[in-house]
Each structure stands twice: as C-alpha cells, then as structure tokens.
Amino acid sequence: MNKKEIMEIKRRFKKEGCTFTRLCGCYVDAEKHKVVHFGQTFLNLEDEEFYKYLEIAKKVLSGNIGNNLLTLDIPLEEEGPGGKQQFLLGLRESKLKNDDLMDRFYDMVIDSYDYAGNYLILVFHDAYDVMTRTTDNNKLDESEEVFEYLLCAICPVSLSKPGLGYRAEENRIGPRIRDWVVGAPDTGFVFPAFNDRTTDIHSLLFYTRDTKEPHSEFMENGLGCGTKRTATEQKNLFSHIVKHALGDDDENSNDVLMDLQQKMSDYIEEQEVFVDEETGVILEGEELAKLMADTGISDDAASSIKEAYTENFSNQLPEVSHLIDQKSLEANARIRQEEELRAQVEELKQQVAQHQTSATRDDDDTDDGIKTYDVILRVKPEKVPQIKSQIIDGQKCLVIPMDENEHAAVNGVNTTV
C-alpha cells in the first residue's frame, strides 16, 4: 500500500466518516491467560470510548512506509485450506460475530506474539464503499467495490505510575489508586491490503511501533508471512557489515561509512529521475561496488562488504535511502561547514596580522633589526626613470630633475622649483 491508499482509509476514521461495524477484544495477562474478552457494535459505543478506540485504529496506519508500515506478501502455502489466509478470510466473512473463530484468533496471537507483559488484542471490522476516481483524482458518485477488511491492534497494558491524589470520599490527599492503562499499539495489521485501491487478499499491511526490533515472530508464525526488515533494521545491518569489514578502528570506519553514505545520497539524486516515486532507488551489489571505489576502502574490504551485502539482502534488496543515517549525514555536513568556516576565519586573521606587520615595518622604527625607510617618494610613473642617486659634497643624494612647469610637495607642503 502506498501513502495515498493508506491515507484514503485513515481519513475516514472520524465520527462522521467512520463505518466500523464491530469491535472485538481480548485482554491477556503476562502469563498469557485470557482475562476478559468482548465484542460489540462499534457505533453503539459511548463517545469517550468511541474516540479512544478510533485513535488506536489510526495509529495502526501511522508512521513511515517501509519502516513502521510494511506490506507483507502471503506465501502460496498459506493460501490453501488450513492456511493463515483462509483463516483470516473466514474471520472477515464472519464480521467478527463467530465467537469460536475469535477465540481461535486470540489463541493464534497469544501463541505467536512474544511479549513479556500484559496486552490487549483489538480487532475492528469495516466495509468501505470505494468511490470511483477520475484521472485527476476527483471522486465520482458511483461505487467501484466494497473493500471489506480487518484491522488488528495489539496494545501494551501497563500499571499507572504511583503518586498522590485527592481522595474525595475521605476529603484528603492520599496515594492515588493505580490501575491498568491501555497504551498505543505496539503491533498491528490490516488484512487484506488495499493495493491499487482494490482488495488484495495476497498481502497485508503490517504495523510496528518499534522499528529496531519489530515482532518478526508474529509476522512469520502468527500471520504466515515471511519476515521483512524495517528500514531501521536495514540501515543497522548495513552499518554493521561495513564496520566489520573495516576492522577495529572505530573512528576510521565511521569516517569511511559517512563518506560512503554521502556518495549514496548523491546517487539517489542522480537516479531519482529514472525511477518511480513509490518504488524508490534500489541498490544492487554492483552499484554498491562502484560507490565504494572512491571512498578509500581497500579492495579486500570492498569485496568483503559486497559479499556480505549480497548474502544478507538477497531476498530483499533495500532502497538506498534505507541505508543512510540521514541525521548523522546532516550533522556531519554541519560539522564540515563549521570547520571550513573556522579555517576561513583563521586564514583571514593571518592575512590581517600580516598586513598589520607590513604596515608597522613601513611606518615605525624597530629594535629587532628590521629595515625601515626614512624617505618615501611618491611620483608619477613617468618620473621614475629620471630619478638618480648621486654623491654631492660627500653626501648620498637622490636627484629628481624638475621641469619649469612642475611642482613638488614635501610632507604635504607645496614647494616651487
């Protein structure tokens, strides 16, 4: 699903546009016991609950595509009888009204979701009447299809923090009563996916709040899909590959990695005109080798990096942008600009100091052996060849021939020849 398709679904999650038909949930404790489960018509909820649940649903469609939001393909072996796809389709067709299917779903989540604390499993059912759009993206008043889907959110439940509060029944300040609070979703999914503005039962949209450590075990064992790395995982893995190949010199490896990422950033700008905006610029192993050629990486290290890159990313070639630590790159650019500015300021200081020293040598007597001048002449260029040095009455003199119509000024005082 791309950004437009996600936003088309998400923007309907408000009071006047919401079409959720039913909500079901199950509260699971740290020992994986089902404490309580429930099911009800969504539009019958009280306003306070209605908006709280709506906020949870919105979170499952939030974040960066490729990082928080991943499109997962359902493998063929899970599309047959008894597969995960068939089970989810049956759950959707039941509109969450089959208690046995709901109980099986909760068990599936509990068995495959690795979480140490308490959590709440929420499942929403929706039927979206998809309007036809023109080529200029305007709606037409006719339906193309009904997109019927499930939205699941798995939310951690934690004990509220201890504190003091007003105890009205006792009319005093005392310890606040601690209770269990439902947090924002940690993991979730939408099935089927809404690809090309139509139902795609062969894939689903997976959500993770933690992009460093998403619940890959739930992707694989719970949903039956292969694991897929987030952009953060791809970036960290690539960084590890480069630093491992370069050795133990952390400072040098960081500099080389930063240089390589800068070349990747430049490569994106060069290639963006040739690729689709939704696809992004994909980095092949051969292109990586070309980018490493001018970074100071030895041939052995470059070969090791390329081999490890090809092996680790064979099933999922990453977008180049996913491998770049943009914040570090921007910080490094600022540092370089500051260093260049400091160098320019230092150079300017040196030039000023040299100019002041030169002026002092010209105008002042010094005691350190530096030569100074007692007589400084300023004449027209054409007079320079006429000036001669002569000994007159035993004294060294400068002789400047003067025509009758010429005048001279000595220390600003006019003299007439």
N, C-alpha and C positions, 0 to 999 in steps of 0.2 A: 504494500500500500504506500502511495506517495503522500506528500504533505496535503495536497488538495483533497484527496479522498478521505484522509483522516479528519481533516477539519470539517468536511461535509457531514460526517457522522457526529462529531463532537459538538458542533454549534447547535445541535438540536437538544442538547442536554440542559434545558432550561424549562421553567414552569409551563410556558405557553407552547413549547415545541416538543416536549418530551412525549414519547409514545411507548415507554416501557410498559409491558403488560403485567409482568410478575417479577417478584424478587424472592429469592430463597437464600438461606444462610445456615451456617453451622459453626458453632464456637468450639474450638479444640484446645485442650489444655496442654501443658508441657509434657505430660505422659502420653499424649496422643489419644486421649479419651474424648469422645464427642459429648460435650457438656450439655448443649442445647442446640436444637435446630428448628427452623421456622420457615414458613412460606406464606406470602400474601400478595394481594393485588397492589401493584405499585402506586397507582393513582389514588388509592384509599388511605395512604399514609398521611399522618399529620404533617403540617408544613415544616416543622422543625426537623423531623426525621426525613421528610422528602428531600430537603435541600442538603442535608448531611450525606445521604446516600448518593445524591446526584454529584456531589463534589468528589466522592470516592470513584464513581464511574468516570468522571472527567480525567482523573489522574492516570487511569489506565491508558488513555490516549494522549498523554503528555510526554514531553521530552524530545530528544533529538533522534531522528530516524537513523538507524544504523548503530545507535548506541543504546538509548533507552528503549527504542522500539525496533524490533527485528521481525521481518517476515520469514516465517519458517515453513518449509515445504513438508507435506506429509508423504512419507515414502509409500511405495506401492504395496508393500507387505502389510501396511496398516489400513489399507483401503478396502480390504476384503472382509468377509464375515468374521466377526470377533475382533476386528481391528479397532484401534482408537477412533478412526474417522467414523466408522459405523456407529460406535457408541455415542459420540458427540452429536451425530446427526439424529439419532433416536432421542437424545435428550432435548434437542432443539424442537423436534416434531411433537414432543410431549408438552411443549410450552411450560416446562418445569412443574407440571401437575402430577407427574408419576413419582410417588414417594419412594418406591423401590429403586428407580433409576437415580434419583437424587442421592439416596443413601449409598449406592454404588459409586457415584461420582465423588462423594465426600471421602469414601474409603480409598479411592484411587489417589486423591490428593494427599491424604494422610500417609499413605504408603510410599509416595514418591517425593514428597516435599521435605527437604532436610532443614528443619528449623528447631532451635533449642527451646523457644518459649511458647507462650500462648498465641493463638492467632484465630482470625475469623475468616471463613470462606464465604464469599458472597457471589451469587450468580444472578445476572439480570437477563431477561428475555425481551427482545424488541423486534418489531416488524416495521421497517422503514419503506414507505411508498416512494420509490425513486422516480423523480421527475425527469422527463426528457430535457436535454440541454441542446441549445443551438451551437453552431461553431464558434460564436462569440461569447459562449459560456452563459447565456441567458436562459432562464427556465421557460419551458412551455407547459401549459396546463394539461398535461396528459402523463400517465404513468408508464414507465418502461417495464418495471418489475417491482416485486416486493422483496426487499433484502431482509430476510429473517435471520437473526444471529443471536449468539450468546456472548455475554461479557462477564468474565470472571475476575474477581479481585481478591487477593489474599492479603489480609491486613494484620500486622502485629498488634497484639493486645497487651498492654503493659500497665503496671500498677502506678497510679498517680504519685507524684512526689509528696513526701511528708511536709507538713507545715502547720502554721497556726491559722485559725479562722474564727469567725463569730458563731457561737453555738446558740441559736435563737431560743431553743427550748429551755436552755439554762441561763440565758441572758449573760453570757460571759465569753471571754476569749479562751479558746482551748485548742487542743490538737484537732486538725482537720481530719474528717473521715476520708480514708483513702479508698479509691475504687479502681476498677479495671477500665482502661480507656482504649478505645479503638483508634489506631493510628492510620496514617496514609498508607496506601497499598505498597507492599514490598515487591509483589509479583502479580502478574495478571495476563489475560489473553482475550482476544476476540476471535470467535470462530463462527462461520467461515470468514475468510478475508474478503475485503471489498476492493478487489483489484479491477481497474478499468471501469469503475462504477458499476460493477456487477458481482454476483455471488461467485466466489471461487472456493469450492469445497476441498480443493487440493492443497490449500495453505491456510495459515492463520497468522494473526499479528500477536507477537509476544511482547510483554512489557516487563522491564526490570528497573527498579529504583537504583540499585547498586550496580553500576556498570563495571566495577572492578571484579566483582565476584557474583555474577548472576547465577540463578539456580539452574545450572545446566542439567542437573539430575532430574529436574522436573520437566525440562524440555524433552529429554530423551525417554525417561521412564513413565512420566505422567501423561504427556501429550503424544508420545510415539514419534516425535520428530528427531532428526539429528541435531546435535548441539551446534550452535553458531556463536562465534566470538563477537563481542561488542567491539566498537571502535577503540574503547579504552584498553581492552584486552589485547587487541591487535597492536596498538602503539607500545604497550609494555613488553609484549613478546618480541617485537622488532628491536626495541632498545636493548633488551637482554641479549639477543643474537649478536648485535653489533659489538656491545661491550665485552661479551665473552670472547669474540674473535680477536679483539684488540689487546686483550691481556689485562694486567693488574694496574696499569697506570690510569687511575680514575680521571685525573684532570685532563690527560691527553685524549682519552676515549670520549669524554664529554665534549671536548672541543671538536673532535672529528665527527661525532654524531650530530652536533649542532650544524657543522658545515654541510653534512650530507642532507640534513633536513631542509636547510636553506636551498640547496640545489633541487630538492623535491618540490619545494614551494614554487620555485621558478619554473619547474617542469609542468606543474599544474596550469600555470598561466599560459604556457606555450600550447598545451594540449586542449584546453577548455573549449576552444573554438571548433574542435573536431569531434566533440562528444556530446551526448545528450545530457541535459542538466540533471535529470533524475538518476542517470547511470553513474556519473562521476568518472574520474580518471583512474583507471585500473593500472596497477604496477606489475608488469611482467618481470620475470627474473632477468632477462636480457637487458631490459631498460634499467633495472637496478645496477647491473654491472657497468653500464655506460655512465651512470650518475656517480659511481664510486671512482671512476678513472682519474678525476682531477681533485680528489679530496686528500691525497697524501696517504691513503690506505695502501698497505703493501699488497702485492699480488697474492700472497698466501692468505692474508686476512680477507681480502676481497673474495677469493674463491671459497673460503670457509663460510662467509656471510651469505653468498649466493646459494650455496648448497643447503645451508640450514633454512634459508628463506623458502626455497623451493619445496623442501620437505615439510615444513610446518604450515605452509599456506597452500598446499597442493589442492585441497578441497574447497578453498575459499580465498581466491586472490583478493587482496584488500584494495580499497580505494587509497590513493596516495595520501589524501588528506587525513585518513585514519591513522597514519603512521607518524604524523607530525605533531609534536607538542607545541601548539600554537602559542600558548602563553610564554613558554620558555624561549621560543623563537623571537617573539616580540620583546621580551625582556633583554635578550642578548643583543637585539638591534639597538635598543635604547642605550645599553652599556657601550656599544661600539660608537654610537653617535656622541655620547658623553666623552669617551676617550679621545675621539677626533677633535671635539671642541676644546678639550683641555690642551691637546697638542698645539692647536691653532693659537690659543691664548698664550701658551708658553713661548711659542715662536714669535708672537707679536711683542711679548715682554722683552725677549732677547734683542729684537730689532730696535725697540725703543731705547734699551740700555746702550746698545752700540751707537745709536745716533747721539745720545747724550754724551757718551765718552768722546766721540769725534768732535762734538761742539766744544767740549771742555779743552781738548787739545788745541783747538784753533784759537780760543779766546783767552786762555789763562796760562800763566807760568806755573810749572810744576817742579817739584823737587825730585822726581823719580827718573830723571834723565830723558824724559820725553821731549822731543824738539818742539818749540813754539815759534811763532813769527812775530817780529816787531813791526814789519811793514807789510801791509796787504794792499795790492794795487787792483783797481777795477777800471779797465779801459775798454774802449771799443775794439772789437776784433781786428779791425784794420790797422790799429796802432801797435798791436803786439809784435809784429816783425821789426818795428822800428826801435824797440827798446834794447839798449845795450848796457853792458857792465864795463865801467872804466875806473882806473885809479887816477884820482885828481888830488894833487897836493898830498900824496901819500895815503889818501882815504879811498876806500872802495865805494863807488857811487853807481847809481842807476841813472842812465841818461835817456831822457824821453824827448825826442825832437818835437817841437810845437810850431805849427804854422801861425801866421799873424791873426787869423780869424778863429783860432782855437782857444778854449778856456779850460781851466782846471779847478778842481775843488779838493782841498786837503782837509780831512776830518769834518767835511760839511761846510768849510769856509771857502767861498769863491776867491780865486786868485787870478790876476790878469798878467799875461806874459807880454 
